[in-house]
Amino acid sequence: MTRQAVTKHLAILEDANLVASVRRGREKLHYLNPVPIHEIAERWIGKYERTRLRALSELRRHLEREDNG
């Protein structure tokens, strides 16, 4: 990947607020911004996680009934 391509990608991530940057002299340091990444995870992954957790909970209840019954 060329330096120009990396710079372009970092600029896009910065505009999307997924990366924060700090200038230190001639250097520009980039850091992941965890807040929007967490929000994306909640919106996109959360709905699948709820289904998985519900299935595990139902499995647990079923298995506990078998142990007691």
Buried (B, 14 or more C-beta within 10 A) or exposed (E): EEEEEEEEEBEEBBEEEBBBEEEEEEEEEEEEBEEEEEEEEEEEEEEEEEEEEEEEEEEEEEEEEEEEE
